[in-house]
Structure formats: structure tokens, C-alpha cells
Amino acid sequence: MHEQIIAKFNSLKEKQLSIDITRGKPDTDQLDLSNELLDISIPTHSEEGIDLRNYGEPFGIKEARKLGSELLDAPIENILAGEQSSLLLTYQTVLSNFLFADPVPWKNLNKPKFICPVPGFDRHFMMLEDFGIEAVPIPLNQDGIDLDAFEEVLKEDSEFVGILCVPKHSNPSGDTYADENLQKMFEIGSNFSNKFLFLFDHAYLVHDFLPTAEQKPLWSVAVESGVQNQTVITTSFSKVTFGGGGISFLATAGHSLELIKKVRTTMIICPDKLNQKRHVEFFKNADNVKLHMKKHADLVRPKFEIAYSYLEKLPKECGIFSRPTGGYFITYSTTKPIATKVVELCKELGVLITPAGSTFPKNNDPKNSVIRLAPTYVSKEDLEIAMEVFITSVEVAHLDIVI
Ligand SMILES: Cc1ncc(COP(=O)(O)O)c(C=O)c1O
């Protein structure tokens, strides 16, 4: 058996491959779905008569906020429509609390800390690191955060200021939070402090490619739990229309809404209202966004199915993999502490995979086990080869074969 695996490894090496499956990006055929946006003709003024070409409307034009309100199921007065990146709105939310949180700005705390379910999104960890906020990991399960771990961690320190979650098709495991998990999270967090921030990066809100567990609109769960002033939800069209060419939305209330408005007023005189209008003209309403996402799903689903078909070939004792029904990533968790080795072996065969550890704060995966696979930004043919490389590398590393 070892000989067969070595022969497979060596034959793949001879191919001198060069395939990159590190980042979860839409492929060209997905971008083509929105080409109409490139030459859509739009009026110079908004529905309310605002000149879209000039400064003004720092919190977004009304029709874009209405679209955001439909998508996030929150009243329009709680919605802000921003520019091309939800990560920017997330960053601005952290910044606003860092500088101006009442009664104590986070910058004045001795050691502010955030709770981060893991595995998670590397840019979230980078962002918190920028502010000197410690990202404290807790496990993410298939139905949401490990609530016992959440409660335990909060008992340890009073300087926890928030939690940052991707509530649907989480990056990278694909896990979707159950309503009960969110309700309990709200209860525990708000008992800890009525300023504890529940920050949700809803990047994959409309990105199902297979039937997905029903989730109540997050905003209504927050309102029912009485934590809307402590809740901020962001999302964007980066993986709906164009990466960096879409528009973004944020939902919040009370002091959190005031804080984000404060930093944005200093920082951004107004978002790109023309692009907001272009997107509103293109989609008209949230139902059309969902129909558009079905076309994405038809392009993305076959790639995930290819990835699953290869991962199924691996012996169970090597590890387990997530089977998301949406989003952009799959995680493979090795049984042995060999994630770094697997990624190195893939690289030796010419296939680049997200560095092991990057789904944990400080790149520290204590079990050296989690590997993120991103099957979208590659042709089906190359994906088949990349997956062959991946499973071969897992087997080599698992059996500790010296190549
Ligand atoms: C969880 C998550 N949030 C945010 C982003 C980036 O979104 P945006 O382009 O809107 O900043 C990504 C992209 O990979 C992501 O996976």
C-alpha cells in the first residue's frame, strides 16, 4: 500500500503542477452573471431627488438601504448602506468602539479581548490584532458556538468586549448557527455586560448551494432577545456581483448605530452612491438577489461535489471533513497533528493550499489539524487534480511515509 501511495505521489510530482486553491473567490463564470451591471444605465438622481454624482447621504441612499433592509430583515432606520466591502464596515465598528465606546473606550482598557469561534476567518484575527485586541478562541460546532466554553471564558476575565461570528456557512467550516444557539449566546453575553458586542459577519447570507437548515432572520432573534443595541450585522455583494465592486450593508440600533455613524461621518463623506443605484436597478428587490444566487449555486455546487467525491476516498481514520451546504470553503480535520505537513506536501506537488493554522488566532491550531480548502476559484479539471494531490498528501502524512 505504501508503495502504491509513493508511486502516486511521484507521478503527481512529475506533472510539475501549478494550481492555487488558497482563497475563496468567485470564478470568472460567476462574475459573468453580473456583467449587465457594467453598462447598466442609471439616472443621475435617487428616488428622493438626491444627486447621486455629488457628496451627500453618508449612510447610503434610501433605495439601497431598503434593499439592505429586505435582505437583513431589519427596519430601514436600522440599516446603513456602505461601499464595496463589509470587512470595512466590520473594521469601522471595531474602530468606533475602540475610540468612543461609552463609558470606557476599548483603547482605555488594560487588555481588551474578543471571543472568536474557531476555526475562523484569518482577516478577522488580523483586524483584531491591528487594535491590540486579543482574539480568544472557543470551539465552533455544527450548530453554533460551544456555549459552555463561551460561558467559561467569560468567567475568566471582565475585559471581554465582544464576539465575532460568521453565522451562516461559516468560513471555513461552513457551519450554520441554530436559532437556539444564537438565543443562548445573546443571553449569556448580555448577562455578562449590556455593552458586550455581538458582531456578525453575514458574508454568506444568501450563498446556499444545497438545501440549508432554516435560520430565523438574525435581526429578529437579536430583537426578541432584547440585544439589538449590542448587535451589529454586516454583509455585502462581494460574492454576489463583483469582489470589491459590490455594495455593503450594516444593521444595528441604539448606541452601536450612533458609534458607527460617528466614525463614518469623520472618515467617509459619502459612499459611492452611483454604484448603490446601479445595484438597486440591477436587482430591484431581495427576491431577485436570491434568484441571482441560484445561478451562482449552479456553478459552485458541482465544484463542491467534486471535492467531496475525492475526500470520500480517504480512509476514515485519516480525518473528517465538513460538508457545507453553502459558502466558499470546506475544512478537513486530520486525526493526527499533521496539517502543516499535508500543506507542505501539496506545495511540493505544486498545489497551494491556505497555510495550516491560519484559521486560528496567531496561526495557532493547537492540534495542527485543520486545513481549509477553497474549491471555487479553479476549473473543474484543475480541481480534480488538486484534490488528487490533496488526498495523496494526506495519506503520505498520515502514514508517515518518507518520500
Ligand atoms: C467571512 C468573510 N467575511 C468577509 C469577507 C470579505 O467580504 P467583503 O469583500 O465584503 O469585505 C470574506 C471573504 O472571503 C469572508 O469569507
The ligand as a Gaussian input file, in Angstrom:
#p B3LYP/6-31G(d) Opt

LIG

0 1
 C      -16.313000      35.620000       6.427000
 C      -15.947000      36.645000       5.421000
 N      -16.176000      37.931000       5.654000
 C      -15.869000      38.894000       4.768000
 C      -15.268000      38.588000       3.579000
 C      -14.942000      39.699000       2.656000
 O      -16.104000      40.404000       2.352000
 P      -16.039000      41.869000       1.755000
 O      -15.437000      41.772000       0.400000
 O      -17.461000      42.322000       1.737000
 O      -15.212000      42.703000       2.689000
 C      -14.991000      37.256000       3.272000
 C      -14.318000      36.914000       2.020000
 O      -13.677000      35.925000       1.860000
 C      -15.337000      36.265000       4.215000
 O      -15.095000      34.969000       3.992000

